[in-house]
């Protein structure tokens, strides 16, 4: 049974203030919790339903400490409208210092505010074998429950670094090819894109900030064939990454 104190603690982690204070975050749902349990994260709590345990007990880590609870208890503690599987509280990992190799393909995000977009982009990065995402300090928080949910477990494999993006790009100018997604850019269909460099995607409404755009070597765009004014930034990220991966070195 989940105590009132534990429920209160889990609820508090829905707010960034308390996630930062406790250095912990919540993971909900079967897929995300299973991915978490297979990864190297320090766990504070793991709760699961009897049916989830029966279905996955053979694949659970040996020696895992967990409590069996009801679906109603999981819903009461978490942020999901329904959860018949599992919920876990994990410690935030200590990331190594950000280092990018010249031969690496990296996504950079400038002021991406929507948690669903960030989580989906983390999942896209994982799909295309991209191990690092560089976020401006104004991007959505990786450990927001909506980001974790949208990433579908990919948060366990992709490093997400928060930095002063414009300053970092300026300090490392000349080391990498920096591409910026923009409606004013050159069509990616006309370019021979190698899977290396930094690809910067801007805010959902306003695009790249001026100080970030100033550090870009080349503006690129997805050509339109219909009448839609724009694409969702996560959709655009997937299309752009696919084009970069079409031509391996």
FENBELGI-V556560 format. One record per pair of residues at least 24 apart in sequence whose ideal C-beta (glycine too) atoms are under 10 Angstrom apart, sorted by the first residue. I is the first residue (numbers start at 1). GAP is how many residues later the second one is. Records with the same first field share a line. If there is no record, write none. Layout:
I->GAP ; GAP
//
This chain:
1->46 ; 66 ; 67 ; 68 ; 69 ; 72
2->43 ; 45 ; 65 ; 67 ; 68 ; 70 ; 71 ; 72 ; 74 ; 75 ; 85
6->38 ; 39 ; 41 ; 61 ; 67 ; 71 ; 83
7->66 ; 69 ; 70 ; 71
8->69
9->35 ; 36 ; 68 ; 80
10->34 ; 35 ; 37 ; 64 ; 66 ; 67 ; 68 ; 69 ; 77 ; 78 ; 79
11->65 ; 66 ; 67 ; 68
13->31 ; 64 ; 65 ; 66 ; 76 ; 130 ; 132
14->64 ; 65 ; 130 ; 131 ; 132
15->126 ; 129
16->124 ; 125 ; 127 ; 128
19->73 ; 122 ; 123 ; 124 ; 125 ; 126
20->72 ; 121 ; 123
22->67 ; 69 ; 70
23->67 ; 68 ; 69 ; 70 ; 71 ; 120
24->65 ; 66 ; 67 ; 68 ; 119
25->63 ; 64 ; 65 ; 66 ; 67 ; 116 ; 117 ; 118 ; 119 ; 120 ; 122 ; 123 ; 130
26->51 ; 52 ; 53 ; 61 ; 62 ; 63 ; 64 ; 117 ; 118 ; 119 ; 122 ; 123
27->51 ; 59 ; 60 ; 61 ; 62 ; 63 ; 116 ; 118 ; 121 ; 122 ; 124 ; 126 ; 128 ; 129
28->46 ; 47 ; 49 ; 50 ; 51 ; 52 ; 55 ; 57 ; 58 ; 59 ; 60 ; 117 ; 120 ; 121
29->45 ; 49 ; 51 ; 53 ; 54 ; 55 ; 56 ; 57 ; 58 ; 119 ; 120 ; 123 ; 124
30->25 ; 26 ; 53 ; 54 ; 55 ; 56 ; 123
31->54 ; 55 ; 118 ; 121 ; 122
32->53 ; 54 ; 55 ; 56 ; 113 ; 116 ; 117 ; 118 ; 119 ; 120 ; 121 ; 122 ; 123 ; 124
33->33 ; 50 ; 52 ; 53 ; 54 ; 55 ; 57 ; 120
34->25 ; 26 ; 51 ; 52 ; 54 ; 119
35->116 ; 117 ; 118 ; 119 ; 120 ; 121 ; 122
36->50 ; 52 ; 53 ; 54 ; 112 ; 117 ; 119 ; 120
37->24 ; 27 ; 29 ; 49 ; 51 ; 53 ; 119
38->115 ; 118
39->51 ; 54 ; 114 ; 116 ; 117 ; 118
40->53 ; 116
41->47 ; 49 ; 50 ; 51 ; 52 ; 114 ; 115
42->48 ; 49 ; 50 ; 51
43->45 ; 46 ; 47 ; 48
44->44 ; 45 ; 46 ; 47
45->32 ; 42 ; 43 ; 44 ; 45
46->40 ; 41 ; 42 ; 43 ; 44
47->26 ; 27 ; 30 ; 31 ; 36 ; 38 ; 39 ; 40 ; 41 ; 42
48->26 ; 36 ; 37 ; 38 ; 39 ; 40
49->24 ; 25 ; 34 ; 35 ; 36 ; 37 ; 38
51->33 ; 34
52->31 ; 32 ; 33 ; 34
53->32 ; 33
55->30
56->29 ; 30
78->67
79->65 ; 66 ; 67 ; 69 ; 70
80->65 ; 69
90->53 ; 58 ; 65 ; 66
92->50 ; 51
93->63 ; 66
95->37 ; 64 ; 65 ; 66 ; 67
96->63 ; 65
97->64
98->34 ; 36 ; 61 ; 63 ; 64 ; 65 ; 70 ; 74
99->33 ; 62
100->32 ; 34 ; 61 ; 68 ; 72 ; 75 ; 76 ; 97 ; 98
101->31 ; 74 ; 75 ; 95
102->73 ; 74 ; 75 ; 94 ; 95
103->73 ; 91 ; 92 ; 93 ; 94 ; 146
104->26 ; 27 ; 28 ; 72 ; 91 ; 92 ; 93 ; 94
105->24 ; 25 ; 26 ; 27 ; 88 ; 89 ; 90 ; 91 ; 92 ; 93 ; 94 ; 136 ; 139 ; 140
106->24 ; 25 ; 26 ; 27 ; 28 ; 53 ; 55 ; 70 ; 72 ; 90 ; 91 ; 92 ; 93 ; 94
107->25 ; 26 ; 27 ; 28 ; 51 ; 53 ; 91 ; 92 ; 93 ; 94 ; 130 ; 133 ; 134 ; 137
108->24 ; 25 ; 26 ; 27 ; 28 ; 31 ; 53 ; 55 ; 57 ; 60 ; 61 ; 70 ; 71 ; 72 ; 90 ; 91 ; 92 ; 93 ; 94 ; 100 ; 104 ; 107 ; 108
109->24 ; 25 ; 26 ; 27 ; 29 ; 30 ; 31 ; 51 ; 53 ; 56 ; 90 ; 91 ; 92 ; 93 ; 94 ; 124 ; 128
110->24 ; 25 ; 26 ; 28 ; 29 ; 55 ; 56 ; 59 ; 70 ; 71 ; 90 ; 91 ; 92 ; 93 ; 96 ; 97 ; 98 ; 99 ; 101 ; 102 ; 103
111->24 ; 25 ; 26 ; 27 ; 28 ; 29 ; 54 ; 90 ; 91 ; 92 ; 93 ; 94 ; 95 ; 96 ; 97 ; 98 ; 101
112->24 ; 26 ; 27 ; 28 ; 89 ; 90 ; 91 ; 92 ; 121 ; 122 ; 125
113->25 ; 26 ; 27 ; 90 ; 91 ; 92 ; 120
114->25 ; 26 ; 32 ; 33 ; 36 ; 89 ; 90 ; 118 ; 119 ; 120
115->24 ; 25 ; 26 ; 27 ; 28 ; 29 ; 30 ; 31 ; 32 ; 33 ; 34 ; 35 ; 36
116->24 ; 28 ; 30 ; 31 ; 33 ; 34 ; 35 ; 116 ; 118
117->29 ; 30 ; 33 ; 84 ; 87 ; 115 ; 116 ; 117 ; 118 ; 119 ; 120
118->24 ; 26 ; 28 ; 29 ; 32 ; 33 ; 37 ; 42 ; 115 ; 116
119->25 ; 26 ; 27 ; 28 ; 29 ; 30 ; 31 ; 32 ; 33 ; 35 ; 36 ; 115
120->27 ; 30 ; 31 ; 32 ; 34 ; 112 ; 113 ; 114 ; 115 ; 117 ; 118
121->26 ; 29 ; 30 ; 33 ; 37 ; 39 ; 80 ; 112 ; 113 ; 114 ; 115 ; 116 ; 117 ; 120
122->25 ; 26 ; 28 ; 29 ; 30 ; 31 ; 32 ; 33 ; 34 ; 35 ; 36 ; 37 ; 38 ; 112 ; 115
123->27 ; 28 ; 29 ; 30 ; 31 ; 32 ; 34 ; 35 ; 111 ; 114 ; 115
124->27 ; 30 ; 34 ; 110 ; 111 ; 113 ; 114 ; 115 ; 116 ; 117 ; 118
125->26 ; 29 ; 32 ; 33 ; 34 ; 35 ; 112 ; 113 ; 116
126->25 ; 26 ; 27 ; 28 ; 29 ; 30 ; 31 ; 32
127->27 ; 111 ; 114 ; 115 ; 118
128->67 ; 109 ; 110 ; 112 ; 113 ; 114 ; 116 ; 117
129->28 ; 29 ; 66 ; 112 ; 116
130->27 ; 28 ; 29 ; 65 ; 69 ; 107 ; 111 ; 114 ; 115
131->26 ; 27 ; 28
132->26 ; 27 ; 28 ; 29 ; 66
133->25 ; 26 ; 27 ; 28 ; 29 ; 104
134->25 ; 26 ; 27 ; 28 ; 29 ; 31 ; 34 ; 35 ; 64 ; 66
135->25 ; 26 ; 27 ; 28 ; 30
136->26 ; 27 ; 28 ; 29 ; 30 ; 32 ; 64 ; 66 ; 67 ; 73 ; 76
137->25 ; 26 ; 27 ; 28
138->24 ; 27 ; 65 ; 71
139->26 ; 64
150->84
164->47
165->33 ; 35 ; 43 ; 44 ; 46 ; 47 ; 50
166->42 ; 43 ; 44 ; 45 ; 46 ; 47 ; 48 ; 49
167->44 ; 45 ; 48
168->30 ; 44 ; 47
169->29 ; 31 ; 42 ; 43 ; 45 ; 46 ; 47
170->41 ; 42 ; 44 ; 45
171->44
172->26 ; 43
173->41 ; 42 ; 44
174->43
176->41
177->39 ; 40 ; 41
178->34 ; 37 ; 38 ; 39 ; 40
179->37 ; 38 ; 39 ; 40 ; 41 ; 61 ; 65
180->27 ; 28 ; 32 ; 33 ; 34 ; 35 ; 36 ; 37 ; 38 ; 39 ; 40 ; 41
181->26 ; 27 ; 35 ; 38 ; 39 ; 40 ; 41 ; 50 ; 52 ; 55 ; 56 ; 58 ; 59
182->25 ; 26 ; 31 ; 34 ; 36 ; 37 ; 38 ; 39
183->24 ; 36 ; 38 ; 39 ; 41 ; 46 ; 47
184->29 ; 35 ; 36 ; 37
185->31 ; 33 ; 34 ; 35 ; 36 ; 37
186->32 ; 33 ; 34 ; 35 ; 37
187->33 ; 34 ; 35 ; 36 ; 37 ; 56
188->32 ; 33 ; 34 ; 35 ; 51 ; 52 ; 54 ; 55 ; 56 ; 58
189->32 ; 33 ; 34 ; 54
190->30 ; 33
191->27 ; 29 ; 52 ; 53 ; 56
192->54 ; 55
193->25 ; 27 ; 47 ; 48 ; 50 ; 51 ; 52 ; 53 ; 54
194->50 ; 51 ; 52 ; 53 ; 54 ; 55
195->46 ; 48 ; 49 ; 50 ; 51 ; 52 ; 53 ; 54
196->48 ; 53
197->47
199->38 ; 41 ; 42 ; 44 ; 45
201->32 ; 33 ; 35 ; 36 ; 39
202->31 ; 34
203->30
204->26 ; 28 ; 29 ; 30
205->25 ; 28
207->26
220->24
//
